[in-house]
Amino acid sequence: MFKKKCALFGTGPVFPVNDVGASVDFYCQTLGFTLDFVMGDPPDHGSVTRDKVGIQFTRSPEPFDARAYPGWTYFFVENIDLFYAELAARGVNVTQALESRDHGMREFEIRDVNGFRLRFGQYL
């Protein structure tokens, strides 16, 4: 039916947060992302990127506790040992140490300033 093909080339999660400014600061200063934009005063939406990964934050209309959120965001990484060393040097609180796993990934996990679980992995 459709003659032209389309392709997905990325995804950009939007996290509900209580403080957009603090979220943007954590991702830029601690995780090495670059600020794309913030909107509003006080900020009610913002975006950061690192390499080909973008994340947006939007102010939650209700108090939000990410620690009660059952999911996580998974980032595929090249040179994960180097990335892990970079985050460790920045003082990131690692909640699951870097290790090779039976399912074919080398990975580790942290929690961000909001309590979201962020897992980083590289194919073995």
N, C-alpha and C positions, 0 to 999 in steps of 0.2 A: 504494500500500500504506500509506504514512504520510500521514495527513491534515494533521498539524501540520507546519509548516516550521521548520527551524532555520537559524541563520546563524552562521558563524564571525566573530569580531570582533577577533581579534588573535592574536599568537603570542608566546611567551616562551621564547627560547632558554635552555638551561642549559649553561653552559660548565664543563668540567672544569678545575680549576686546582690549583696547588700550595699557594697561600696565599689563602684566602677573604678574610681581613682586608685584605690588601694590595690585592686586586681591588676590594673594596667601597670602600676609601679612594680608589683611583684614579678610579673612576667617579663618586664623589660630589665629591671635591675638584677633579678635573681636568676632567671632562666635564659637571659640573653636575647629576648625578642626585641623587635623594633616597633615603636608606636606608629600606627597608621593614622588614627584619629580618636578624639573624644568629642562628644556632643553634649551640650547642656551645661548649666551652671547652677547647682553642682552637676557633675557628669551623670548622665543617665544611660549612655551607650558609648562603647569604645571598641577599638579593634587593634590587635597586635599581630605581627608576623615574624616568623623566623624561617629562612630559606623558603620552602614551598608550603609552609603550614601557617594557616591563619586561624585565629580564635577571636570571637567577639564576646563582649560582656554587656548585659543589659540589666538595669536596676530592677530588682524584683519588687512587685507591688506589695508583697507581704514579706515579713522577715523570712529569710531562706537559710536553711541549715544543710549544707552539702554533705555533712557527715551522715545524714539520714538517707542520702541518695544512693541507691544500690548499684548504679552503673559506674563506669569509668571511661576515660578517653585513652585510646591506644595510639601511640606515635611510632611509626616505623623510622628507624634511624640507621644511617651509615656510620661506621666507626664508633660503635656504642661505647667501647672502652674509653675512648677519648672524650666523648660527651659526658659519660659518668664522672670522669676525673674533673672535667670543667665544672659540673654542678657541685661536686664535693668541695672543690676549692672555693666555691661561692657560698658554702655553708648550708646547702639545701638539706633538709631533713629527709633522709631516705627511709622509707617504711618497709621496703623489701629490697634486699641487697642484690647487686648485679650477679647473675649466675646463668649458666647454660641449663636449659630445661629439656625434659624428655620430649616435649612437643615441637622441638626443632627451632626454638628461639633462645637468644641470649637477651635477658631483660632485667629491668629493675622498676621499682615504683616509688613515687613520692606523693605527698599531699600538698596541694597549693594553699595559698593564704586563705582561701574560702573553705578548705576541707575537701575539695574535689580530688579523687584518685586519678593520678596521671601515670600511666605505665608506658615505658619506652622499651622497644625491642628491635632486635636485628636478627634476620634469618641466619641460622648456622650454616 
